């Protein structure tokens, strides 16, 4: 199968180990007319390694919107273009979204060439639920904004996945423990597919201690995977508590939870666990 004319190919490239590149990705990079790259110097090294010689066009956060017309014109002439990022799948916390959105709006062809993904690589070895997950990319750099974002995610029941840079990993892990709870199970994946790859599974508090124990552990690129909120936490809102308090005053536990489930749309098990938790706290307060 050869590349088609007038198409943009979104090509995943290795996140570390060059052997992870796919045969289809190599063939595509060899057959396109031009390659749009996040960093032409970085991509140039990749191409030289595989003995590929193609014109390179820079496309990054600061010039992407200006590149849209250039690339659309190339496709209109029947040329085909590959889009690559520095590592992994383009658009996933990398440039490319405005370009792909506009090309699709114009009815131009955009073709995925799947391959390496640090998100999926980390999930596959974290030992945490993978049937439902939320990818949050990079957390805000400033402490107040980062903590606010994490508070918004504290009741999220799905597994959480984050990227983080080496110079912020300690602060990010600390805020994760603060806002999600230090007992929350998690995994820290460092330098995936590279020589010094490490994947550490522990609670968020334990991961903070592990990271601080050795300075070199803060170096590299990180993916953080955190377990979703327990059922009771997911449903624990002021509105849910007020409703359950009123219902439990008039109805048996099972009936009160059934009514609350219909009213709120929340999971029955989550509301049941919350009702039990509320009862335990009331008993503690009376004793």
N, C-alpha and C positions, 0 to 999 in steps of 0.2 A: 504494500500500500504506500503510495507516494503522497506527499503533501499536496493539498489542493490550492489552486490559485486564489488570491484575494482573501486569505484567511489569517487571523491572528492565532498563534499557537501558544497557549499558556503552559510553559514547560517547567516541571519540578526538577530541581537539581540537588545534588547531595548536600546534606547538612553537616557533613564532616568527612566521612569515608567515601572516597571517590568511586569505590566499587559499587556503591549503591545506585549509581545512575542506571536508568533502564535502557535497553536496546532501542526502544521506540524514541526515547528522548535523544539519544545520540543520532539516530537516523534523521529525526526532525531538524536538529541543529545543523546537520550537514546539508540538508536540502532546502532550507528556507533561504530567502534572498537577503535577509537582514535580521539582526538580533538586537532587541531593545533590552538593555541591562541596567539594573539598579546602580552598579558600579562597574564601568567598562574595564577598569584595571583588574578587578577581582575576576570578572567573567573571562577576561582575556587569558588569565592563568589557567582556568578550567579548560578553555578551548585549546590552548596549546598542549595541555596534557593529553588530550584526545586527538591531537593533530587535525583540528578543525580551523579553517580560515574563512571567516565571514565578516562583513562590515558590521560594526557595532554602533548603536545609537543609545546615548544615555537617557534613562528615564527614571527619575527619582522624585521624592516628595516635593522638591522645589521647582521642578520644571515640567511635571507630568501634564498639567492642563495645557501647556503650550505645545506639548508633543502630540496631543490628540489629533490635530489637523494634519500633521506631518504623516503620522501612521495611517490615518484614514485615507489620505491621498495615495499612499503606497498600495494599500489594499484595493483602492479604486482602479489603479493601473494594472491590477492582476498580480501584484507582488504578494509574497507571503512573508510574514514576520513572526519571529519567536519572541515571547516575553519571558525573561528570567529575572529572578531576584538573586541576592548574594547567596542564599541557601534555602532549600526547601521549596515549598509551593508558593508562587507569586500570589499577591493579594492577602495572604494570611499574615497580618501585621507587617505587610510589605506594600510597596507601591503597586498600582495597577487598577484599582477599583474605578476611578473616574474614566480611565481609558476603556475598560471593558463595558462599563455602563453605557458610554456614548456610542461605542461601536454596535452594541446590541440595539440601541435606540434607532440607529440608522439601518438596521437590518443586515449588517455585515457579519461574516462568519467568525465565531470565536470557538476554538477547539481545545479542550483540556488534554494535556499529556501528563497523567498522574505519576506520582513517584514519592520520594522521601517527604516525610512530614514529622517534625519533632513533636507535634501535638499527639498524633496517633502513636508514635514510638514510645513516648512517655506513658500514655494511657495503657499500652499493651503490657508494660512491665511493672506498673505501680501497685498491682494487687488490690485495686479499688474498683467499685462498680463501673462498668463501661457501657451498660445498656442505655444509659441516659447521661449526657454530660453537657456542660456549658463552657465554651472557650471565651475567656475574658481578655486575651491578649496581654499587653503590658498594663499594669496598674499605674495610676497617676504618680508622677514623680514627687509631688509635694505631699508632706505627711498628712495634712488636714484633708486634702482631697482623696488621698489613698484610703484613709480610715473611713471617710464617708462612703466611698464606693463599697468597701468591705461590709459596712453596716447594712447596706442595701442588699448584699448577698448572703447575709448571715442566716436567713431562713430558706435559702435555696436548697431544695432536696436533691438536686442532681449533682453529680461529681463536678468539681470546679477545676479548671485548668488555666494556669497563668504562665506568661513569659516573664523573666526578670533578668536584668543586667547585673554584672558582678558588683558594681559600685553601689547597688541598692538592695542586694539580696538580703543582707542582714536586717535592714530596716523593714523590708517587705515581710519577711518571715515573722518578725516581731509583731507587726501590726496584724498579720493573719491570726496569730495566737491570741492577740488582744481582742479582736473583734469577732472571731469565729469560735474561740475557746481553745485553750492550750491542749485539751484532751482530744481534739478532733484528729482522727487518723489522716495521714498525708504521706506523700512521697516527694522527694527532691531529686530530680534528674539533672545531672551536671555533665556537660560536654558529651552529649549523646553521639554515638558512633565514632568518637575521636579516641585518641590514645589514652587519655586520662578519664574516660567515661566512668561515672559513678551513679548509682541509683540507691538512695537511702530511704527506707520506709520506717516511719515512726509517728508519734503524735507531733503536732506542731510545736509544742514546748520542747520535746526531745530533739526535734530537728534544729531548733534554735541553739540548744546546747551543743549539739554535734557540730554545727557550722562554726561556732565560736571557739571550739576546742583546738582547731588547726587553721592557721591563717590561709594556707593554700586552698582550703575547701571553698573559699569565697571567690576563687578565680574561675573564669570561664563563662559559658552561657547556660542559663538555667530554665528548666520547666518545673513548675510547682503543680502538683496534683493533690487536691484536698477532697476528702469525703464530703458528701452533701450533708445538710442539716438532718439531725434525727427527727423523726416524725413529730414529736411533741414540740420541738423548736419551730418547725415549719409552720405549725398552726398557732403558735403562741403570739397572738396579737391582742391588744387591748379590747378590740371588738369581739374576738372569739371568747376571751375570758368573761366579758360582761354577759354575753349570750349564754354561755355555759352556767355561769353563776345563777342567772335567772331561771334557767330550765331545771337545774339540779335542785332548786328550792321547791319545785313542784312535781318533778318526775323522777323515777328511778334512773340510775346511771345509764343503762343501755338505751332507754327510751329518750333521755335527754340528748345523748350523743347522736342518735338517729335523726332527731329533729334538727339538731345543729348542722348535721351533714347536709340535709336538704336545703337549709337556709343559706349556708355559706358556700357550698360546693367543694369544700375541702375534703380530704380523704378521711374516711370514718376512723381508721386506725390512728391517724394523727390526732384527731379530736378526742378519741378515747384515751390515748396516752396523756394528752394535756389535762383532761378531766382528772385522771388519777394523780398527776403531778400536783394539780391544784388542791386535791384532797389531802395529799401528803403534807403539803406546806401548811394548810390550815390546821392539821393535827399537830404539827410541830409548834405552831404559834400558840396553841392552846395548852401545850404541855409545859 
